Amino acid sequence: MKQGIIKLLIGGLMLTYLLITGCSNNGPTDPLNNYNVTFQISQRINPSGSVQFTFQPSADAKVSSVICRYRAEQFTDSLVYGNPEYIYSKDSAYIINNYTGVVQGQQWQFEFSGKAPSANNTFKVTTDYTVQ
């Protein structure tokens, strides 16, 4: 009888432990944003006068697509990257695309989609940028 009570007590403690650790919420609940990465946007002027936007991730990331928007003119450019397994380094900047007619003060939005380099953790991150 004493062994039965001990087994019941141990079983109850194990169940309590599993419930507490199994129900913790240590990360985002949105399945499209379970990899924590942000993107810094920059620009440079080409000799032709067009503006070239660039990005730099805060962590290494596999970027599969970027949607560029300039809402004031209802402009959207969807870019699908050819090699979704390429790892974009947090230590480098990468060209998004060149655009003409870009002037100071315009507010652009860039939506990045992809996943973590070593796992299936995905992301969908939107970054706003005001042209300098």
HURA-V524559 format. One record per run of one state. SS is the DSSP state (@ for helix, = for strand, . for the rest). FROM is the first residue (numbers start at 0). TO is the last residue. Records with the same first field share a line. If there is no record, write none. Layout:
BEGIN
SS->FROM-TO ; FROM-TO
END
This chain:
BEGIN
.->0-0 ; 22-37 ; 45-49 ; 57-59 ; 73-73 ; 80-86 ; 88-92 ; 99-105 ; 115-120 ; 130-131
@->1-21 ; 70-72
=->38-44 ; 50-56 ; 60-69 ; 74-79 ; 87-87 ; 93-98 ; 106-114 ; 121-129
END
